[in-house]
């Protein structure tokens, strides 16, 4: 997908995103993804050789192999959003094998899903595409609904099914976050001991983050701090929602921040806001992947391409997109994932 094709798809917005060239945090200050990512970044860390192998295994697969970028298919929504809500639009994905087939046919670097989904076909596929086992979830059946990430199995279970990595979610800012931080920190330590990579879904969750009708759950400053907590417990890759605003700390009047965050380090431009998320990932030493979000139908392709452009130009490492792909016929889902990958392969889309 070249500049002309992007502009044709996105219109003026695409042109503005592609021409942005003056971020508050300069490109020279961050660690930009590249084919030498493991040698340049992770070989300097305390990660063991088996962990380096696992990270390289993910980076070396699919259409984005050895670029330093990743395209991951995540399908844990059967628990997080209910199986009916997730798979009724395309019931073939009630069968876990079709989830794996979609990831492989679309040329993804890896597939992320639950113990049950990946375990059901592990002997057939674990050696064909890297498995990322999601080890905790917010179960969505209890009434009234509660919002808490609880462990669904052990790291050893993931290792025994041949997983390359484990993934987990922490609801930073929630009443349960202290327990979740401790649980996930211990799980990540064990995963690294066994040679697996670690990916953290760094989500914020607190009703107090909604102030005067404005939702700051995806503000750059609050999500940035969630990222910083995530890399502190040694997540190798951080998954975060694309920032939609800023000033969460100022609105909630809790925690601590600095005026310079808003004057010297960010603007309202989405690439600047996402660059701040990258900065909080140790200036990009841990890769930032943004989520693709829910499926809205006709606008899915444009939204996915927009997110990929913002992530790449901000210095992120890729996209993890699920519902926009698997809630469509497989051919259309493959095309959407390929369009995302095309952005990371495009020489016309550069880091700002």
N, C-alpha and C positions, 0 to 999 in steps of 0.2 A: 504494500500500500504506500504509494508515494504522496508527495505534498499535494498534488492536484487532486488525487482521489480522496485524501483526507478532507481537504477543503470542500470538495463536492458533497461529501457525506455530512460534515459538521457545519458548513457555512462559515459565517463570520467568526463564530466561537473557535473553530479549529484554527483559523488563520491567526487569531489573537494568541492562542496557546502556543502555536509553533514559532511565533515571532518574539515571544517574551525572552528577554536577554539580560535582565539586570536584577537578579535575585539579591535579597539582602544578605544572605549567607552565600559567599561565592563558591563556585565549583571547586576552586583550588583548596578549599578547606575540608571538603568531604572525600570519602573513599568511594570512587565510582566503580560499579560492577564491570567486570571484564573477564576474559577467558582465563586469566591467571589468578582468579579470585582465591582459591584455596592456598596457593603458594604465597600470594601477596598479603593475605589477611589472616587466614586461620592457621597457617604454619607457624605464626608468631605466638599463638595462644597456648593455653594449658590443655587443649584438646588432644586426645590420644590419636595415634595413627589410625586405628579403626574408625574413629569419629570423622577424621579427615576423609577417609575412604567413603564414608556414608554421605558426607556433604558433597563430595565430588560425584558420587553415584547419581545424586539428584541433579546436579548441575550438568552432568554429561549425557542426559537422556532427552529424547524428543526433538522437536523442530528447533528448540533454542539451545541444543547441546553445545557446551563449551563457549557460550557467549557471556556467561556470568549472570544471565537472566533466567527466570523460571516462570512457567505457566503451570499452575496446579489446579486440578479439578477437586473441589471439596464437596463431599456429599454426606454430611452429618445431620442434615435437616430433618431426616426421618425421626430423630429424637428431638432436636432443638425446636422444630416447628410442627411436628406430628407428621406421620407417614402420609396420611390422607391429604393434608394441605400441600405437602411437597410433591407427591407422586401422582395424585389424581389427574393433573394436567397431561401426564404422559405415563400411563401405568406400567410400561415395560420396565421402568426403573425400580419397581418393587422387587425385581429380580436383580440381586447384586452383580451378577456377571455382566449385565448390560452397562452398569456404571463403569466397570473396569474396561470394557470394550470401548466406551466413549472416550475415556482418557487415552487409551492406546491409539485409537483411530485418529484422534485429534492431535496427536503428537505432543501430549503433555509431558512435562518432566516427571510428574508423580501424581498419585491419586491419594487423597486424604479422606478417610471415612471411619466408621465405627469398628469395634472389635468384631461384631457379628457380620457386617458386610464384607470386610476384608478376610476374616477367618473362613467364611463360607466357600471361598474360591482360592485360598492361599496357595495350595499345592499346584494349582494350574497357572497362577499369574504372578506370584511374589518375585519370581526370578525374571519376569518380563518387563515390569515397570515398578519403580520404587513405591513401596507402601508407606504411608504415614498414618499411623493408628491414633485416632483421637481418643484419649484416655479418660476424659471427663466430659460431662454434659449437664445441661439444665433439662431435666425430664419435665415434660410438658403435659402430664396427665393429672397430677394432683389438683384437687379442687378445694379452695380457690388456688389458682396458679401461684406458684412461688418461683423465685428467681435465684437459683443457687447452683453452682457447678459442683457436681459430686463425682467421685471416682467410680468408674464402671468396671475396672479390672486392674491388673498389675502390669508394670513395665515388662516383666518376664514373659507375660502372655504375648505381648507385642513382639518381643524378640523371638519367641518360639515360632511365630507364624512368618518369620523372615522379614519383619519390618525394617526399613531403612531409617525411619525416624518415628518419633512420637510427637503428637500435638496435644495441646491443652489450652483451655480458656481460663482466664482470671477476670472476674468482674471487679476491677479496681474502683475503689470508692464505695463499694457496698458494705453492708454490715458484716458479711461473711468473708470479706477479702483477706483478712489476716490469716484465717484458716486455709483459704485457697492458696495464698502465697507460700505458706509452709508446705502444703501438700505437693504443689507443683514443683517447688524448689527441690524437694527430696526426690520426686519422680525424675526430674531432669538430671539430677546427679547420678541416679541409678542408670538412666538411659545412656549417659556418657560413659559410665563404667562398662556397659555392655557394648559400646561402640556405635550407638545410634545417635543421629542428629536430633535436635529439639526445635520445635516451632511453637510459638506462643501467640494465641489469639488475645490481644491486649485490649479488652473492651472496658469502657467505663459504665458504671451502673449505680445511680442514686437519684431518687426523685427530686432531691435538692439541686440537681444539675439543670432543672428546668426553672427559669426565673422570668417572671413577667411575660409569659407566653413564648419565650425563646428557649429552645432546647440546645444546651451546651454539651451534650454527650459526645458530640463529634467536633468540639472546638479544638483548634490546633494546640492550645496550651495544655488542656487537660489530657488529650490523647498523647501529646508529646511526653508528658510526665508518666503516663501509663507505659509508654514505650521504654522510658528510661528505667522504670522498675523492672520491666521484662528482660532487658539486656543485663540488668544487675544479677538476675538469677540464672544467667548464662543461656538464654534462648539464642540459638544460632540464627534463626530467622524470626522476625516480628511480623505478625499479621495485624493490620489495623484498618479501620474504616477511613475512607477519604475525608479529610477535614472539610467542614461546611461553614464554619465561622471561627471566631477567636474571642478571647476575653472571658473565658469561663471562670477563671479565678477572680477576676474583677466583679463579675456578676454575683457569684456565690459568696464572695467575701470570706472564703475559708482557705486554709493552706497558706503558702507563701509563693510569691512570684516577684518579678522585677519589671519596672516600667520599660526597661530596655528590650524586653521580649517583644513589646508591641511597637516600639519606635525604631529599634536598631536591627531586629532580627526577623521581623515579619511585616508584610503588608496584607491587603485583602485579596491579593492574587492567589488563586488556588495552588499554583506551583510554589509560591513563597510559603504558603501555609503547610504544604506537604514537605517542603525542604526543612521546615522546623521539626516535623516528625522524624525525618532522616537524621537531623542533627542530634536528636535525643536517643538515637540508636548508635551512640558512640561515634557520631559523625559518619555513620554508614558502615562501621565495622561489622555490625549485624545487619543483614539485608532487610529492607522494609518492603513487604508485599501488601498491597491494598486489596480490599475485597470488592467483588463485582456488584454486590447488592442484589435486591430482589428483581424478579422478572416483571417487566411492565408491558411486554408485548412488542408493539411496533418500534418503540424507541430503544430497545435493548442493544442493538448493534452500535448505534451512535453513542449511547451511554458507556458501553464497554470500551470503545475506542477512545473516548474522552478520558476515562479513568486511566487507561494505559498510557496515554500521552502525558498526563499530569504526573503519574508515578515515575515514568522514565525520565522526563525532563527535570524532575525534582531530585533525581539521584537514587530512586528506589530500585528494587531488584526484580519486580515483576508483579503479576496479578494472580489472585486466587479466586476464580469465578465458577459458581456452581449453578444456581437456579436459572440464570440467564441461558445456560446451555442445556441442562437436563430436563427442563420443562418444555422443551421443543422436540420435534422429531429429530432423530439422531443426526440426519444429514445437516439440518439447520444448526444443531448444537455444535457439530464439528466446524462448520463454516464460521460461527461466531468465535470459537476458541482460536481458530486459525487467524482470524482478523486481529485478535488481541496479540497473538504471537508476531504477526506481521509488523506491528508497531515496534517491537523490540528488535526485530531484524532489519528495520528500515534505517538506512544511513541518513535519511532526511530528517529523522526525529532524533535530536541530540540532547545531551544533558545541558541544561541552561547554566 
